Amino acid sequence: MTTWPPVDMHAHIDPTITPRDLLGLRAVIFAASRSLAESKLGLKRQKQDLLTIWGVGVHPGVHAALERYDPSEFNSLIDQTAYVGEVGLDAKVPSRRARQHDVFASLLTELQAKPRLTSIHSYGATGEVVDHLEQTPVKGVILHWWLGDRADTSRALELGAYFSVNVATLRASAAVDLIPLERLIPETDHPDGNRRGAAPHQPGNVTQVEEALANARGLTAAEVRLQAWRNLAALVATTGTKGLLPSRVAAILDSSV
């Protein structure tokens, strides 16, 4: 029987970490970036990191990332990876909301032509994020640390969105019960989303999330983990990104379906 490693759908990792230390986390980790400049540092490592997928991101809360966003550069960078993250909207910085909307709309337009597994930030702007997704539908949407209400959650589900959840999400969400397990994947959002979770506080440690979902759904943690892999496989198939994954990750995916 295959033993599936944990899947962490969204974590922030220092791109200077050694390959040995990263492999030592013993998890498949999707490493989100906050800017195109940071993304380029991660993408340089793609061939040496066997279980990590480095993302291309433009974080809506990072002023420099928004101002330096260039659609052609973004388009070029996503040729190198299956993962985009993180992108989206953030209501904590109202002075930059117009720029956030412009960048997010541009990103989605690019992703219509080149679908990717896309981790979307929506703090305080869940309805607006869904509005964008209705206006510019894309494949591979993963709503990260989702705290939308039941109406917005239902809208997102109708669009085919998936959701990545951490310990804090499960404690605060008023609608996670609406989301089928077939649309859920664990995350840590290290270093922020797992500050109060079980030790060790490191990327890839999604054990507490798996156990919480298992208890809530009447399953075992092993069944939750296998379903996460099946969900990931569905996202990869929908976006056609298998060839952009590390070969070891692609092989694990094949064994999960």
N, C-alpha and C positions, 0 to 999 in steps of 0.2 A: 504493500500500500504506500502511495506517495505521501510524504510529509510536506505539507505546504507551509512555507514561512509566513510570518505576518505581512500584511499589506498596510502600509502607511500612505494614504492618498495625498497627504499635504503636510510637509514639514519644511522648516527653514534650516539649512545646513551651511556652515562656513565652507566656501569652495576651496579653502586651503587645507582641509582635513586630509589626512593621508589615506590612500586607498585601503590600506590594511585596517585602519581604525573604522573606516566606513563599512567594510565587509564584516568587521567584527560585531556590528550591530545585529547581524543575522536576520535581516528583514529586507523586503523589497520596499524601497522608499522613493516616493515622488518628491523631488526637492524643488520647492517653489522659489522663484526669484522675485525680487522687488523692482528690478529695473533692467533695461536692455544691457547696460554695462555689466551688471552682476550676472545676467544670463550668459553672456559671452564667456565669463570665467568658468561657469559650470559646464558649458558645452565643450570646452577644451578637454574636459576629463572623460567625455562619453565613452571612449574606447577602453579606458582602464578600470572603470567602475562596473562590476559585474551585476550588481543588484540595485543600482540607483539610476533613476531616470531624471535627468536635470531639465528643468523647465525654463520657458521663456516668459518673463513676466513684466508687467507695468502696474505696480501697486497703486491703487487710487489714492492712498494716503501719503504717498511720497512725492513731494512737489517736484524734485529734480527729475524723477522718472516720468512724470506727466509732461513736463516741459521739453524733455529730450526725446520723447516718443517720436519715432519716424516710421510710417507705415511700410516703406520699402525695406528698411532694416529689419523690422519685425517679420515681414514676409520671408526674408532671406534666412533669418535665424530659425524659424519654425520648420524649415526643410531638414534640420538636423536632429529633431526630437519628436517624440510622440506626445509630449506634454506641454501645455501652456498653463502658466500659473505664477503669481496670481494676478488676476485682472478683475475689474468690476467697478463698484461704486462704494463710497464711504461717506456717510453723513456727518462724521466728526469734523470734517474740514469743509464747511459750507462755502468758504471763499473760493474754493477751487471746483465747485460742482459743475460749472459749465464746461470746464476743461475735461473733467472726469467723463461727462456724458459724450463729449466729442471723441475722446480717445476710445472709450468702450464701444461706441458705435463703429468706429473705424476698425478696431480689432475684430469685431464680429463679422464685418464685411469681409475681411481677409480670411477668416475662419470658415466662411461659407464655401470658399473655393478650396481651402485646405483644412479639412476637419482634423481636430486634435482633441485629446482628452484635456478638457479645459476647466481648471479650478477657479471658481468665481467667488469673489469677496462681495458681501452685500450688507455690511454693517449699517443699520438704520435706513436701508434703502432697498428692502426686499421687493416691494411692489414695483419700484422703478427698474430694478434688474429684470424682473419678469416682463415688464413692458418692453424693454429692449429685446428680450428673447422672443417675444411675440412678433415684434416688428422685423427682426432679423434672425430667423430661426437657424440654429447651427446644431450639428451633431456633436455628441461627446460632452455635453454640459454636466459638470459636477458642482453643485452648489455647496461651497465650503462653509463650515460653521454656521449653518443655516438657522436663523431664528425668526423666520417668517410666520405670520399667523396662518390659520387654517385655510383661509380663502386663497392667499398667495401660494401656499404649499400645494393646494389642489390645482391651481393654474400651472404651476411648475411641473407637477406630475403629468398633466395633460400634454405638456410639451415634450415629455420623454426625459426630463432631467433626472439625474442621479444626485445623491447627497452624501457628502463625507462628514462624519460626525466624530467629535472627540468627547471627553468626559464632561467638559463644560457645556457642550451642546445638549447632551442628554439631560443635564440638570436644569437647563433654562428653557428648553424648547416646549412650546405649547401645542406642537403639531407633529412631533416625531412619530406618534402612534398612527398617523395617517399614511406614513411612508412604508410601502412593502419592503420586506427584507431584500427582495430582488433589486431594489434601487439604493441600497445602503452600502457604504464602504467605510471602514474605520480610518481615522486620521489622528495624529497627535497635535498638529499645528505647533510643533516644537519651535521655539521655547515658550510660547504663550499659552497654547491650549492645554498643555499638560502640567502646568505649574502646581496644581493641586491634586494631580492624579497620583497613582501608585508609583513608587520608585521601582527602577531607576527612571529619572526624568530624562529620557533620551529619545531621539527619533526612532520609530519602529516599535516602541513599546505600547502596543494597542491592546494588551491583555485585558485591562480593566473595561475598555469599551466593548470588546468581544463578550466578556462575561455579563455586562449589563444588558446587552442586546439579547444574549441567550436567555437570561432570566425573564426578560420582558416578553419574549416570543415563545417560551416553552421549548427551547432547544438546548443543545450543548454548545460550548464555546467552539469546539471543533467543527460543528455544523455551520456556525456563523462564519468561521474563517473560510471554509470551503465555498460558501455562498459568496463571500467577498471576492474570491478568485473567479467564480463564475460571472459575477457582475463585471469584474474587470475585463474578462474575456469578451463579454458582450459589447462593452464600450470599445474595445480594440477592434472587434469585428465591424462595428457600425462605422467607425472612423477610418478603417483600413490602414491602421498604423502599426501593425505587427512587425513589419520590416524595419521600423525605426526603434524597436525595443532592443535592449541587450539580449544576446542569444540565450543566455541562461534564463532570463525572465520569460522569453517567448516559449521556451521548452516547458517551463512550469505551467504556463497558460494552457498549452496543448494537453497536459495531463489532467487539467481540471474540468474539461468539458466532455 
